Amino acid sequence: GVAAGGDNGCTSAAGTGSGSEGARGGGSSSAGSSAAATTSGGTGSASDSQGTSDPTTTTASTTSPGTATTGGDTTTTTDPGTTGDNTTGEPADPVYDPDKAGPCTFDTIEATIPVGQAQVPVVAYYPTGGPDAGPYPVVTIAHGFNIDPGQYTNYAERLASHCYVALNVDHRGYIGQAVDHPGYAKQLLAAVDWAAAEPTLKSLADTDNVGTTGHSLGGKVSVLAAMYDARVKASITLDPVDGANMCPNMMVCPDVSAMLPIAIPLGFLGETLDAEGLMACAPKADNYQTFYTAASPPALQVTVNGASHVSFVDDINTCGLSCVFCQKAPLENATVNALAQAYVTAYFGRYLRKNAGYDTYLTGAEAQARYVAKGLVTIASK
């Protein structure tokens, strides 16, 4: 989080976070057994207690089309005769530049979902037209502590234009609310349940092929949701923070990085500007690097040089008080936001769509030319 002392979590011994739900296991017993390469420059459901019946739903009237053109640097394909996941014998799937709007037009649906005692607003961004009719992978988006979910609209729109059903979930996680990180994770999963039943979305949303992303506290909660539900097949998060203040006990603030590894691909974007200091927004002991260190392969770590903890939001200038406490970043907010959108989109292209053609945008030639060679990022993978 961005208030003093880091995110609204706590450091504690490893636990499952919920007395009734265990974490998904998997991966190697020691992430350190795999060497990291560094470059400089099943189905499940949310907990039965998370009711999603009778949501209040409205459909937005605006449609924001994405665009893509063939040739040039907008659309590429993997080698002919190779599928996206490196099997042979079939034509390659197309690879759309994740730094640009994709080939799908999209619209939105707004709903308020009852989850236990909470009413959880959700905005779904869903494809209305494109290269195929779906169903499309689903991605949940989780906001940072005390940050409005509208600050992640760019991510939702980019994903929807690339033919994902993006669920921007206004889970709990504000000043004055009871702290319950496992509960927040269940709210994300309840949004997936809602999409599976919502009349417009149920035929479009592949709710057995889910990705999670989120910023700060939302990053931690996104990884926790992946531990709880086998529908989640990959997660990439934005400067996740695993510890903080205002936590009454380890059951409501589990040490999520200590619960890793899990048997899905994990990616982490982060920064080190806010890792130090008395009021560090992303303390080094709890930052994105701790998640990556504990993750099993395949895992990706992207350090954004010159970013601050809040550089990942859409617009720092309209973020409000929650974005005031962090360091002033030398790198432009718009540059970090655009880079992060591209990484999130490419990661899910690689691991939800199983299209290896997106590797070029993650660690390969395009990533090297666009980011590493310019000194914008340092990449590690294992």
Buried (B, 14 or more C-beta within 10 A) or exposed (E): BBBEBBBBBBBBEBBBBBEEBEBBEEBEEEBEEBEBEEBEEEEBBBBEEBBBEEBEBEEEEEEBBBEBEEEEEBBBBBEEEBBBBEEEEEEBBBBBBBBBBBBBBBBBBBBBBBBBEBEBBBBBBBBBBBEEEBBBBBBBBBBBBBBBBBBBBBBBBBBBBBBBBBBBBBBBBBEEEEBBBBBBBBBBBBBBBBBBEBEBBEEBBBBBBBBBBBBBBBBBBBBBBBBBBBBBBBBBBBBBBBBBBBBEEBBBBBBBBBBBBBEBBBBBBBBBBBBEEEBBBBBEEBBBBBBBBBBBBBBBBBBBBBBBBBBBBBBBEEBEEBBEBBBEBEBEBEBBBBBBBBBBBBBBBBBBBBBBBBBBBBBBEBBBEBBBEEEBBBBBBB
